[in-house]
């Protein structure tokens, strides 16, 4: 009986926008062994979006990449919270300065209601950083994680 009252998940992006975001991930990963994922939900279940991103990062097994170079972009749309969480391999290379600058740029897009542009722009920047520090090796690299967008509740 409770199933009758379940809400349909909110769809924040059109099919075209989703396709654009996935294509940005594919392009970013084409030149690197690094992995980029996006998790989008309505509300952050934690008061701290970084803690929520870390929780999801582990849940999605992003810490199991061979070079520890996975990056999760976490968005809680209705709560207006976000976090970019990079595994230890990439974080050691770029540090907090890179993450903070990338998020600042993304927020400029978001403040102008350009959500897809903000997401694809930060994916590009993450991809460039991953390529600089973890270039693709066609003999040994593979796509370790799916490129799709993960939608929560």
ZIBELFEN-V621441 format. One line per field, one symbol per residue. phi: phi as a letter, one per 40 degrees, with the letter a starting at -180 (. if undefined). psi: psi as a letter, one per 20 degrees, with the letter a starting at -180 (. if undefined). A space follows every 50 residues. Layout:
phi: ???
psi: ???
//
This chain:
phi: .cdcbcccdcbcbcccccccccccccccccbaccbbbbbbacbccbcbcc ccccdcdcccfccbccbfbcbbbbbbcccfbaabbbcccccccbgcdccc cccdccccccccgbcccccccccdccdcccccbbccbccbcaccbccccb bcc
psi: hhhhjpqpqpoiqrhggggggghhggghihjqirppqppprgqpjqiohg ggggghgghjkijjqhjlkqppoppnghilqrqpoqrhghhhhhrhgggg gggggghggghjkmggggghghgggggggghhhmqpoihiqrohqqirpp pb.
//
